[in-house]
Amino acid sequence: MAFDMAKIDKTSFVNITFEDNSIYYGEVAWFNEEGEEVPAPAEEDSSGENQEGSQNPNGEDLEKVPKAKISRHGNGAQIFLRQDNTVLCKYEGEWIKDSKYGNGLTMYPDGAIYAGSLNSLEKKEGYGKYVWPSGDSYNGTWGNDKMDGPGVFIQSNGNRLEGTFKNNYFHIGGDNFVNPLSGQKEIENFINKRSDIDKIKETRLNEKRFIIKLLRSRTKLANTISESCGNDRIP
């Protein structure tokens, strides 16, 4: 199911501006140095001092309280803006400990769009749809950021490639794969060329096979030897 930011409850969302001038709007959580989620620290006053003085609300010495770091965690969107404040690229979806992880929608700087799942390394993994700036699109399974598994590739001219993909290539039978981003004519030429190559391989394979004949006539034997020599065979 496609991620829809409009359907997300935003009551707990916060705004964070980063050093690269990108803006995050979404849910956050606090984690200690061991990666464990902890309650948000008490707010500081304008002087930078904790509002409770030298102790937190639980009466603990602040110097003994483990340090915690705020992270993008849950649902949220991060937007990168151009100098004219128009959107350059953005991601809206699920986050885990500052990483894009799960279901989401990504808009890239070149205009491409990906709607689907990401793994812990922020790579396309599982099911998703990618649309190139050219208008080509792929809807199917992904593995390690590549088209991998069952899917449908539709070129901008309407040509449809449906079947199995491997490492960004479309399987056309046997050991043969084609680049789905290639033009239809280029794909057809490749298929025809591969067909000719397969025929040559089959012919050569047959030529390597041994043929045993039992002949009781010297004349037939002589004719068979002559025929084999004419076919570049060793009788």
C-alpha positions as CSV (number, residue, x, y, z in Angstrom):
1,M,0.0,0.0,0.0
2,A,1.4,3.4,-1.0
3,F,2.4,5.7,1.8
4,D,0.0,8.6,2.2
5,M,1.2,11.5,4.4
6,A,-2.2,13.1,4.4
7,K,-3.6,10.2,6.4
8,I,-1.0,10.3,9.1
9,D,-1.9,11.8,12.5
10,K,0.4,14.8,12.9
11,T,-0.3,15.8,16.5
12,S,3.1,14.7,17.7
13,F,5.1,16.1,14.7
14,V,7.9,18.5,15.3
15,N,10.0,20.7,13.0
16,I,13.8,20.3,12.8
17,T,16.1,22.3,10.5
18,F,19.5,20.8,9.7
19,E,22.8,22.3,8.8
20,D,22.3,21.5,5.1
21,N,19.1,23.7,5.3
22,S,16.8,20.6,4.9
23,I,13.7,20.5,7.0
24,Y,12.2,17.6,8.8
25,Y,8.6,17.5,9.8
26,G,7.5,14.4,11.7
27,E,7.8,12.2,14.7
28,V,11.0,11.9,16.8
29,A,12.3,9.8,19.7
30,W,15.2,10.0,22.1
31,F,17.9,7.2,22.3
32,N,20.8,6.8,24.7
33,E,24.3,5.8,23.7
34,E,23.3,2.1,23.8
35,G,20.6,2.7,21.2
36,E,17.8,2.3,23.7
37,E,14.8,4.6,23.5
38,V,14.5,6.9,26.5
39,P,12.1,9.6,27.7
40,A,12.8,13.1,26.3
41,P,15.0,15.1,28.6
42,A,13.5,18.0,30.6
43,E,13.2,21.3,28.7
44,E,15.8,24.0,29.2
45,D,15.1,27.6,30.0
46,S,16.5,30.5,28.0
47,S,19.8,30.4,29.9
48,G,20.4,26.8,29.0
49,E,19.8,25.5,32.5
50,N,17.4,22.7,33.2
51,Q,14.1,24.0,34.5
52,E,14.4,21.8,37.5
53,G,17.9,23.1,38.4
54,S,20.6,20.5,38.9
55,Q,18.2,17.6,39.1
56,N,15.6,16.2,36.7
57,P,12.0,15.6,37.7
58,N,12.9,12.1,39.0
59,G,15.4,13.6,41.4
60,E,18.5,12.3,39.6
61,D,21.7,14.2,39.3
62,L,21.8,15.5,35.7
63,E,25.5,14.7,35.4
64,K,24.7,11.0,36.1
65,V,21.8,10.9,33.6
66,P,22.9,9.1,30.4
67,K,23.2,11.3,27.4
68,A,20.4,11.1,24.9
69,K,20.1,12.0,21.2
70,I,17.0,13.0,19.3
71,S,16.3,11.0,16.2
72,R,13.8,11.0,13.3
73,H,11.7,8.0,14.3
74,G,8.2,7.1,13.2
75,N,6.4,8.9,10.4
76,G,7.8,12.1,8.9
77,A,9.0,14.0,5.8
78,Q,12.4,15.6,5.0
79,I,12.5,18.2,2.4
80,F,15.5,19.7,0.6
81,L,14.9,23.2,-0.9
82,R,16.5,25.1,-3.7
83,Q,17.6,28.7,-3.2
84,D,14.2,29.9,-4.5
85,N,12.5,27.7,-1.8
86,T,11.1,25.3,-4.4
87,V,11.4,21.6,-3.5
88,L,14.5,20.0,-4.9
89,C,13.8,16.5,-3.5
90,K,12.1,14.9,-0.5
91,Y,11.3,11.8,1.3
92,E,8.1,11.2,3.2
93,G,7.5,7.9,5.0
94,E,8.7,5.7,7.8
95,W,11.9,6.3,9.8
96,I,13.8,4.2,12.3
97,K,16.6,5.9,14.3
98,D,17.3,8.6,11.7
99,S,17.2,6.1,8.8
100,K,14.6,5.9,6.0
101,Y,13.4,2.4,6.7
102,G,10.0,0.9,5.6
103,N,7.3,2.2,3.4
104,G,7.6,5.7,1.9
105,L,7.7,8.0,-1.1
106,T,10.9,9.4,-2.5
107,M,11.2,12.3,-5.0
108,Y,14.7,12.6,-6.5
109,P,16.5,15.7,-7.7
110,D,16.3,14.5,-11.4
111,G,12.5,14.2,-11.1
112,A,12.3,10.4,-10.6
113,I,9.8,9.0,-8.1
114,Y,9.9,5.9,-6.0
115,A,7.0,4.7,-4.0
116,G,7.7,1.5,-2.0
117,S,9.8,-0.1,0.7
118,L,13.4,0.6,1.8
119,N,15.7,-1.6,3.8
120,S,17.9,-0.6,6.7
121,L,20.5,0.7,4.3
122,E,17.9,3.0,2.7
123,K,18.0,0.9,-0.5
124,K,14.9,-0.2,-2.5
125,E,13.9,-3.7,-1.2
126,G,10.7,-5.5,-1.4
127,Y,7.8,-4.1,-3.5
128,G,7.7,-0.7,-5.1
129,K,7.1,1.4,-8.2
130,Y,9.8,3.6,-9.7
131,V,9.1,6.2,-12.4
132,W,12.0,7.6,-14.5
133,P,12.0,11.2,-15.7
134,S,11.7,9.8,-19.2
135,G,8.3,8.3,-18.3
136,D,9.5,4.7,-18.2
137,S,8.2,2.9,-15.1
138,Y,8.8,-0.4,-13.2
139,N,6.3,-1.9,-10.8
140,G,7.4,-5.0,-9.0
141,T,9.9,-6.4,-6.5
142,W,13.4,-5.0,-5.7
143,G,16.5,-6.5,-4.2
144,N,19.5,-4.4,-3.0
145,D,18.3,-1.3,-4.9
146,K,17.8,-3.2,-8.2
147,M,14.8,-4.6,-10.1
148,D,14.9,-8.2,-9.0
149,G,12.0,-10.7,-9.2
150,P,8.5,-10.6,-10.8
151,G,7.5,-7.2,-12.2
152,V,6.2,-5.1,-15.0
153,F,8.3,-2.5,-16.9
154,I,6.4,-0.1,-19.1
155,Q,8.4,2.1,-21.5
156,S,7.3,5.6,-22.3
157,N,6.1,4.5,-25.7
158,G,3.7,2.0,-24.1
159,N,5.8,-1.1,-24.8
160,R,5.3,-3.6,-21.9
161,L,7.8,-6.1,-20.5
162,E,6.2,-8.4,-17.9
163,G,8.0,-11.3,-16.3
164,T,11.1,-11.9,-14.2
165,F,13.9,-9.3,-13.6
166,K,17.4,-9.9,-12.4
167,N,20.0,-7.2,-11.4
168,N,18.0,-4.6,-13.4
169,Y,17.7,-6.8,-16.5
170,F,14.6,-8.4,-18.0
171,H,14.7,-12.2,-18.6
172,I,13.7,-13.2,-22.2
173,G,14.3,-16.9,-21.9
174,G,17.2,-19.3,-21.3
175,D,20.3,-17.4,-20.1
176,N,19.3,-14.3,-22.0
177,F,18.5,-10.9,-20.4
178,V,18.0,-7.4,-21.9
179,N,18.2,-3.9,-20.5
180,P,14.5,-2.8,-20.2
181,L,15.6,0.8,-20.6
182,S,16.7,0.1,-24.2
183,G,14.5,1.0,-27.1
184,Q,12.1,-1.6,-28.6
185,K,14.0,-1.9,-31.8
186,E,17.3,-2.4,-29.9
187,I,15.6,-5.1,-27.8
188,E,14.3,-6.9,-30.9
189,N,17.7,-6.8,-32.6
190,F,19.2,-8.2,-29.5
191,I,16.6,-11.0,-29.3
192,N,17.2,-11.9,-33.0
193,K,20.9,-11.8,-32.5
194,R,20.7,-14.1,-29.5
195,S,18.5,-16.4,-31.4
196,D,21.1,-16.7,-34.2
197,I,23.8,-17.3,-31.7
198,D,21.8,-20.0,-30.0
199,K,21.3,-21.8,-33.3
200,I,25.0,-21.7,-34.0
201,K,25.7,-23.1,-30.5
202,E,23.2,-25.9,-31.1
203,T,24.8,-26.7,-34.5
204,R,28.3,-26.8,-33.0
205,L,27.0,-29.0,-30.2
206,N,25.6,-31.4,-32.6
207,E,28.8,-31.5,-34.6
208,K,30.7,-32.5,-31.4
209,R,28.5,-35.6,-30.9
210,F,29.8,-39.0,-31.9
211,I,27.8,-41.1,-34.4
212,I,28.4,-44.8,-34.4
213,K,27.3,-46.9,-37.4
214,L,27.6,-50.6,-37.9
215,L,28.3,-51.3,-41.6
216,R,28.8,-54.7,-43.2
217,S,29.6,-53.4,-46.7
218,R,32.9,-52.0,-47.8
219,T,31.1,-49.8,-50.3
220,K,28.8,-48.4,-47.6
221,L,31.8,-47.9,-45.3
222,A,33.7,-46.0,-48.0
223,N,30.6,-43.8,-48.7
224,T,30.2,-43.0,-45.0
225,I,33.8,-42.1,-44.6
226,S,33.6,-39.8,-47.6
227,E,30.4,-38.2,-46.3
228,S,31.9,-37.6,-42.9
229,C,35.0,-35.9,-44.4
230,G,32.7,-33.7,-46.5
231,N,31.0,-32.6,-43.2
232,D,34.3,-31.8,-41.6
233,R,34.0,-34.8,-39.4
234,I,36.7,-37.2,-38.4
235,P,35.5,-40.7,-39.4
